[in-house]
Amino acid sequence: GLTGAGIENMLDIVTKVQSERSKIIPRAKVRRTILTAVANHPPPIQGKRELKIYSAMQDGTNPPSFTFFVNHPDMIHFSYKRYMENSLRENFGFEGSPLRMRFRGRGRNTET
């Protein structure tokens, strides 16, 4: 039958995930992490167009949300988006929480 064993462990996990969802990362750290990731693995060039990622910032929690400022939001491939997400997770955790990521063009309201 049910013994209740493991309930405390489950509560610890729930508390940890809630703490991860609420985590706020300073803008400079997010920017440094993203620019380092881009330097280590630049986005692919499509024809004559080259995707540039200028900056990134966290702009929300529950779930953690990030906005990336780029020159061509339409050029973000899902695999590169996943690479950006993995870089954020490697550096800052966010275990158990989805990450919301938006890519915005500079000066334009283009988003993906």
Backbone as JSON Lines, residues from 0, in Angstrom:
{"i":0,"aa":"G","n":[0.82,-1.19,0.0],"ca":[0.0,0.0,0.0],"c":[0.86,1.25,0.0]}
{"i":1,"aa":"L","n":[0.18,2.35,0.1],"ca":[0.86,3.65,0.13],"c":[1.39,3.92,1.53]}
{"i":2,"aa":"T","n":[2.63,4.36,1.6],"ca":[3.25,4.59,2.91],"c":[3.54,6.07,3.15]}
{"i":3,"aa":"G","n":[3.51,6.86,2.09],"ca":[3.87,8.27,2.26],"c":[5.36,8.5,2.11]}
{"i":4,"aa":"A","n":[6.11,7.41,1.95],"ca":[7.56,7.55,1.75],"c":[7.8,8.31,0.45]}
{"i":5,"aa":"G","n":[8.7,9.23,0.47],"ca":[9.02,9.98,-0.74],"c":[8.31,11.31,-0.83]}
{"i":6,"aa":"I","n":[7.32,11.56,0.03],"ca":[6.59,12.83,-0.01],"c":[7.53,14.0,0.29]}
{"i":7,"aa":"E","n":[8.38,13.84,1.32],"ca":[9.31,14.92,1.66],"c":[10.25,15.2,0.5]}
{"i":8,"aa":"N","n":[10.73,14.14,-0.14],"ca":[11.61,14.29,-1.3],"c":[10.89,15.04,-2.41]}
{"i":9,"aa":"M","n":[9.62,14.7,-2.65],"ca":[8.85,15.37,-3.7],"c":[8.67,16.85,-3.36]}
{"i":10,"aa":"L","n":[8.41,17.15,-2.1],"ca":[8.25,18.55,-1.69],"c":[9.55,19.33,-1.88]}
{"i":11,"aa":"D","n":[10.68,18.67,-1.61],"ca":[11.98,19.31,-1.85],"c":[12.15,19.66,-3.33]}
{"i":12,"aa":"I","n":[11.74,18.72,-4.2],"ca":[11.87,18.95,-5.64],"c":[10.97,20.1,-6.08]}
{"i":13,"aa":"V","n":[9.72,20.12,-5.59],"ca":[8.78,21.19,-5.94],"c":[9.33,22.54,-5.5]}
{"i":14,"aa":"T","n":[9.88,22.59,-4.28],"ca":[10.46,23.83,-3.76],"c":[11.64,24.28,-4.62]}
{"i":15,"aa":"K","n":[12.48,23.33,-5.01],"ca":[13.66,23.63,-5.84],"c":[13.23,24.18,-7.21]}
{"i":16,"aa":"V","n":[12.25,23.53,-7.84],"ca":[11.78,23.98,-9.17],"c":[11.18,25.38,-9.06]}
{"i":17,"aa":"Q","n":[10.39,25.63,-8.0],"ca":[9.8,26.96,-7.83],"c":[10.89,28.02,-7.67]}
{"i":18,"aa":"S","n":[11.94,27.68,-6.93],"ca":[13.06,28.59,-6.74],"c":[13.77,28.85,-8.08]}
{"i":19,"aa":"E","n":[13.92,27.8,-8.9],"ca":[14.57,27.94,-10.22],"c":[13.72,28.83,-11.14]}
{"i":20,"aa":"R","n":[12.4,28.67,-11.08],"ca":[11.49,29.45,-11.94],"c":[11.52,30.94,-11.58]}
{"i":21,"aa":"S","n":[11.85,31.23,-10.32],"ca":[11.82,32.62,-9.83],"c":[13.18,33.3,-9.9]}
{"i":22,"aa":"K","n":[14.19,32.55,-10.3],"ca":[15.57,33.05,-10.3],"c":[15.72,34.24,-11.25]}
{"i":23,"aa":"I","n":[16.44,35.27,-10.8],"ca":[16.72,36.45,-11.64],"c":[18.23,36.54,-11.84]}
{"i":24,"aa":"I","n":[18.64,36.6,-13.11],"ca":[20.06,36.66,-13.45],"c":[20.38,38.09,-13.89]}
{"i":25,"aa":"P","n":[21.44,38.7,-13.35],"ca":[21.81,40.07,-13.76],"c":[22.06,40.15,-15.27]}
{"i":26,"aa":"R","n":[21.64,41.26,-15.84],"ca":[21.73,41.47,-17.29],"c":[23.15,41.24,-17.83]}
{"i":27,"aa":"A","n":[24.16,41.74,-17.11],"ca":[25.55,41.6,-17.57],"c":[25.96,40.13,-17.66]}
{"i":28,"aa":"K","n":[25.5,39.31,-16.71],"ca":[25.85,37.88,-16.73],"c":[25.16,37.17,-17.89]}
{"i":29,"aa":"V","n":[23.9,37.51,-18.14],"ca":[23.17,36.9,-19.27],"c":[23.88,37.27,-20.56]}
{"i":30,"aa":"R","n":[24.19,38.54,-20.71],"ca":[24.83,39.04,-21.93],"c":[26.18,38.35,-22.16]}
{"i":31,"aa":"R","n":[26.99,38.27,-21.1],"ca":[28.31,37.63,-21.21],"c":[28.18,36.16,-21.6]}
{"i":32,"aa":"T","n":[27.24,35.47,-20.99],"ca":[27.02,34.05,-21.29],"c":[26.63,33.85,-22.75]}
{"i":33,"aa":"I","n":[25.71,34.67,-23.24],"ca":[25.23,34.54,-24.62],"c":[26.33,34.91,-25.61]}
{"i":34,"aa":"L","n":[27.03,36.0,-25.36],"ca":[28.08,36.42,-26.29],"c":[29.24,35.41,-26.32]}
{"i":35,"aa":"T","n":[29.53,34.78,-25.18],"ca":[30.55,33.72,-25.15],"c":[30.08,32.52,-25.96]}
{"i":36,"aa":"A","n":[28.81,32.14,-25.8],"ca":[28.26,31.01,-26.56],"c":[28.32,31.29,-28.06]}
{"i":37,"aa":"V","n":[27.99,32.53,-28.45],"ca":[28.03,32.91,-29.87],"c":[29.46,32.86,-30.4]}
{"i":38,"aa":"A","n":[30.42,33.33,-29.6],"ca":[31.83,33.31,-30.01],"c":[32.32,31.86,-30.18]}
{"i":39,"aa":"N","n":[31.87,30.96,-29.29],"ca":[32.29,29.56,-29.36],"c":[31.64,28.81,-30.52]}
{"i":40,"aa":"H","n":[30.44,29.23,-30.89],"ca":[29.69,28.54,-31.95],"c":[28.81,29.57,-32.67]}
{"i":41,"aa":"P","n":[29.39,30.29,-33.64],"ca":[28.64,31.35,-34.34],"c":[27.45,30.77,-35.1]}
{"i":42,"aa":"P","n":[26.38,31.57,-35.24],"ca":[25.23,31.1,-36.02],"c":[25.61,30.91,-37.48]}
{"i":43,"aa":"P","n":[24.94,29.98,-38.17],"ca":[25.26,29.75,-39.58],"c":[24.91,30.96,-40.45]}
{"i":44,"aa":"I","n":[25.67,31.15,-41.51],"ca":[25.4,32.22,-42.48],"c":[24.47,31.65,-43.55]}
{"i":45,"aa":"Q","n":[23.43,32.41,-43.88],"ca":[22.5,31.98,-44.93],"c":[22.65,32.91,-46.12]}
{"i":46,"aa":"G","n":[23.28,32.42,-47.16],"ca":[23.51,33.26,-48.34],"c":[24.42,34.41,-47.96]}
{"i":47,"aa":"K","n":[23.97,35.63,-48.24],"ca":[24.76,36.82,-47.88],"c":[24.35,37.37,-46.52]}
{"i":48,"aa":"R","n":[23.31,36.8,-45.93],"ca":[22.81,37.3,-44.65],"c":[23.5,36.59,-43.49]}
{"i":49,"aa":"E","n":[23.92,37.38,-42.54],"ca":[24.59,36.83,-41.37],"c":[23.82,37.25,-40.12]}
{"i":50,"aa":"L","n":[23.43,36.27,-39.32],"ca":[22.72,36.56,-38.08],"c":[23.71,37.09,-37.06]}
{"i":51,"aa":"K","n":[23.36,38.22,-36.45],"ca":[24.18,38.77,-35.36],"c":[23.31,38.85,-34.11]}
{"i":52,"aa":"I","n":[23.86,38.41,-33.01],"ca":[23.19,38.53,-31.72],"c":[23.94,39.61,-30.95]}
{"i":53,"aa":"Y","n":[23.26,40.73,-30.71],"ca":[23.9,41.89,-30.08],"c":[23.9,41.81,-28.56]}
{"i":54,"aa":"S","n":[22.8,41.31,-28.01],"ca":[22.67,41.32,-26.56],"c":[21.51,40.41,-26.17]}
{"i":55,"aa":"A","n":[21.39,40.17,-24.88],"ca":[20.28,39.39,-24.35],"c":[20.05,39.81,-22.91]}
{"i":56,"aa":"M","n":[18.81,39.66,-22.47],"ca":[18.48,40.0,-21.09],"c":[17.33,39.13,-20.6]}
{"i":57,"aa":"Q","n":[17.29,38.93,-19.3],"ca":[16.14,38.25,-18.71],"c":[15.08,39.31,-18.48]}
{"i":58,"aa":"D","n":[13.85,39.03,-18.91],"ca":[12.81,40.03,-18.72],"c":[11.56,39.44,-18.07]}
{"i":59,"aa":"G","n":[11.73,38.32,-17.39],"ca":[10.59,37.77,-16.68],"c":[10.95,36.5,-15.92]}
{"i":60,"aa":"T","n":[10.06,36.12,-15.0],"ca":[10.22,34.87,-14.25],"c":[8.88,34.13,-14.29]}
{"i":61,"aa":"N","n":[8.92,32.88,-13.87],"ca":[7.71,32.04,-13.8],"c":[6.92,31.95,-15.09]}
{"i":62,"aa":"P","n":[7.44,31.42,-16.17],"ca":[8.77,30.84,-16.34],"c":[9.81,31.9,-16.65]}
{"i":63,"aa":"P","n":[11.09,31.58,-16.45],"ca":[12.16,32.53,-16.82],"c":[12.04,32.88,-18.31]}
{"i":64,"aa":"S","n":[12.08,34.18,-18.6],"ca":[11.92,34.66,-19.98],"c":[13.11,35.51,-20.36]}
{"i":65,"aa":"F","n":[13.56,35.33,-21.6],"ca":[14.73,36.04,-22.1],"c":[14.41,36.67,-23.45]}
{"i":66,"aa":"T","n":[14.92,37.87,-23.66],"ca":[14.82,38.52,-24.96],"c":[16.22,38.67,-25.52]}
{"i":67,"aa":"F","n":[16.38,38.27,-26.78],"ca":[17.64,38.38,-27.5],"c":[17.47,39.47,-28.54]}
{"i":68,"aa":"F","n":[18.44,40.36,-28.64],"ca":[18.4,41.44,-29.64],"c":[19.3,41.05,-30.8]}
{"i":69,"aa":"V","n":[18.7,40.9,-31.97],"ca":[19.4,40.37,-33.15],"c":[19.12,41.24,-34.37]}
{"i":70,"aa":"N","n":[19.88,41.03,-35.44],"ca":[19.64,41.79,-36.66],"c":[18.57,41.15,-37.54]}
{"i":71,"aa":"H","n":[18.45,39.82,-37.55],"ca":[17.47,39.13,-38.4],"c":[16.75,38.04,-37.6]}
{"i":72,"aa":"P","n":[15.68,38.4,-36.87],"ca":[14.97,37.4,-36.05],"c":[14.49,36.19,-36.85]}
{"i":73,"aa":"D","n":[14.19,36.4,-38.12],"ca":[13.69,35.3,-38.96],"c":[14.77,34.25,-39.26]}
{"i":74,"aa":"M","n":[16.02,34.57,-38.97],"ca":[17.11,33.63,-39.26],"c":[17.43,32.67,-38.1]}
{"i":75,"aa":"I","n":[16.72,32.81,-36.98],"ca":[16.99,31.93,-35.84],"c":[16.44,30.54,-36.13]}
{"i":76,"aa":"H","n":[17.33,29.57,-36.24],"ca":[16.94,28.19,-36.48],"c":[16.63,27.54,-35.13]}
{"i":77,"aa":"F","n":[15.68,26.59,-35.11],"ca":[15.31,25.96,-33.83],"c":[16.51,25.33,-33.14]}
{"i":78,"aa":"S","n":[17.47,24.8,-33.92],"ca":[18.62,24.15,-33.28],"c":[19.53,25.19,-32.61]}
{"i":79,"aa":"Y","n":[19.61,26.39,-33.19],"ca":[20.43,27.44,-32.58],"c":[19.72,28.0,-31.34]}
{"i":80,"aa":"K","n":[18.4,28.07,-31.41],"ca":[17.6,28.5,-30.26],"c":[17.84,27.52,-29.1]}
{"i":81,"aa":"R","n":[17.87,26.22,-29.42],"ca":[18.12,25.2,-28.4],"c":[19.54,25.34,-27.84]}
{"i":82,"aa":"Y","n":[20.51,25.66,-28.7],"ca":[21.88,25.89,-28.25],"c":[21.93,27.06,-27.25]}
{"i":83,"aa":"M","n":[21.19,28.15,-27.54],"ca":[21.14,29.3,-26.63],"c":[20.52,28.87,-25.29]}
{"i":84,"aa":"E","n":[19.43,28.1,-25.37],"ca":[18.77,27.62,-24.15],"c":[19.73,26.75,-23.33]}
{"i":85,"aa":"N","n":[20.44,25.84,-23.99],"ca":[21.39,24.97,-23.29],"c":[22.5,25.78,-22.63]}
{"i":86,"aa":"S","n":[22.96,26.84,-23.29],"ca":[24.0,27.71,-22.71],"c":[23.48,28.38,-21.44]}
{"i":87,"aa":"L","n":[22.24,28.87,-21.48],"ca":[21.65,29.49,-20.29],"c":[21.52,28.47,-19.16]}
{"i":88,"aa":"R","n":[21.05,27.28,-19.49],"ca":[20.87,26.24,-18.46],"c":[22.21,25.79,-17.87]}
{"i":89,"aa":"E","n":[23.23,25.63,-18.72],"ca":[24.56,25.24,-18.24],"c":[25.1,26.23,-17.21]}
{"i":90,"aa":"N","n":[24.87,27.5,-17.47],"ca":[25.42,28.55,-16.61],"c":[24.54,28.89,-15.41]}
{"i":91,"aa":"F","n":[23.22,28.78,-15.56],"ca":[22.34,29.29,-14.52],"c":[21.34,28.27,-13.96]}
{"i":92,"aa":"G","n":[21.3,27.07,-14.51],"ca":[20.4,26.05,-13.96],"c":[19.02,26.06,-14.59]}
{"i":93,"aa":"F","n":[18.05,26.57,-13.85],"ca":[16.64,26.57,-14.25],"c":[16.09,25.15,-14.38]}
{"i":94,"aa":"E","n":[16.6,24.22,-13.55],"ca":[16.15,22.83,-13.61],"c":[14.64,22.74,-13.38]}
{"i":95,"aa":"G","n":[14.0,21.94,-14.23],"ca":[12.57,21.68,-14.07],"c":[11.67,22.77,-14.6]}
{"i":96,"aa":"S","n":[12.24,23.83,-15.15],"ca":[11.43,24.95,-15.62],"c":[11.62,25.15,-17.12]}
{"i":97,"aa":"P","n":[10.53,25.43,-17.83],"ca":[10.71,25.81,-19.24],"c":[11.34,27.2,-19.31]}
{"i":98,"aa":"L","n":[12.01,27.51,-20.4],"ca":[12.53,28.86,-20.62],"c":[11.78,29.45,-21.81]}
{"i":99,"aa":"R","n":[11.38,30.71,-21.68],"ca":[10.74,31.41,-22.79],"c":[11.8,32.3,-23.42]}
{"i":100,"aa":"M","n":[11.95,32.2,-24.74],"ca":[12.97,32.99,-25.42],"c":[12.35,33.69,-26.62]}
{"i":101,"aa":"R","n":[12.59,35.01,-26.69],"ca":[12.13,35.82,-27.82],"c":[13.34,36.42,-28.51]}
{"i":102,"aa":"F","n":[13.26,36.52,-29.82],"ca":[14.34,37.12,-30.61],"c":[13.76,38.34,-31.31]}
{"i":103,"aa":"R","n":[14.27,39.51,-30.97],"ca":[13.73,40.76,-31.5],"c":[14.75,41.46,-32.37]}
{"i":104,"aa":"G","n":[14.25,42.02,-33.46],"ca":[15.09,42.84,-34.31],"c":[15.31,44.19,-33.65]}
{"i":105,"aa":"R","n":[16.42,44.81,-33.94],"ca":[16.7,46.13,-33.37],"c":[15.81,47.17,-34.02]}
{"i":106,"aa":"G","n":[15.08,47.91,-33.2],"ca":[14.27,49.0,-33.72],"c":[12.98,48.56,-34.38]}
{"i":107,"aa":"R","n":[12.9,47.27,-34.72],"ca":[11.66,46.77,-35.31],"c":[11.01,45.85,-34.29]}
{"i":108,"aa":"N","n":[9.73,45.65,-34.45],"ca":[9.03,44.78,-33.53],"c":[8.94,43.35,-34.02]}
{"i":109,"aa":"T","n":[9.93,42.93,-34.76],"ca":[9.93,41.57,-35.29],"c":[10.31,40.62,-34.18]}
{"i":110,"aa":"E","n":[9.52,39.6,-33.97],"ca":[9.82,38.62,-32.92],"c":[9.65,37.22,-33.46]}
{"i":111,"aa":"T","n":[10.38,36.29,-32.86],"ca":[10.14,34.87,-33.14],"c":[10.09,34.16,-31.81]}
